[in-house]
Amino acid sequence: MDDLRGRRVAQAMGFRYFGTLGFLLRAKRAGLIDSLETEIQSLKSHGLYLDDAIVKQVLRASVP
């Protein structure tokens, strides 16, 4: 699925949405994963593009 198109459709339909990093942040906060950094690096190593600026924001948000 085209992420941008999917976000636009979800927004137009009034749905809340979040991306991969938002999903990982929620998993970290719920105690489902130990290391957000490890999961992010794993995704990158498998070819997923993650914007560095957004990664930094998510990592800052994960610090209590």
BELSULGI-V458769 format. One record per residue. N is the residue number from 1. RES is the residue in one small letter. PHI is phi as a letter, one per 40 degrees, with the letter a starting at -180 (* if undefined). BURIAL is # if it has 24 or more other C-alpha atoms within 12 Angstrom, else .. Layout:
N RES PHI BURIAL
N RES PHI BURIAL
This chain:
1 m * .
2 d c .
3 d d .
4 l c .
5 r c .
6 g c .
7 r c .
8 r c .
9 v c .
10 a d .
11 q c .
12 a c .
13 m c .
14 g g .
15 f c .
16 r c .
17 y a .
18 f a .
19 g c .
20 t d .
21 l c #
22 g c .
23 f c .
24 l c #
25 l c #
26 r c .
27 a c .
28 k c #
29 r c .
30 a c .
31 g g .
32 l c .
33 i b .
34 d c .
35 s b .
36 l c #
37 e c .
38 t c .
39 e c #
40 i c #
41 q c .
42 s c .
43 l c .
44 k c .
45 s c .
46 h c .
47 g g .
48 l c .
49 y c .
50 l b .
51 d c .
52 d c .
53 a c .
54 i c .
55 v d #
56 k c .
57 q c .
58 v c #
59 l c #
60 r c .
61 a c .
62 s c #
63 v c .
64 p c .
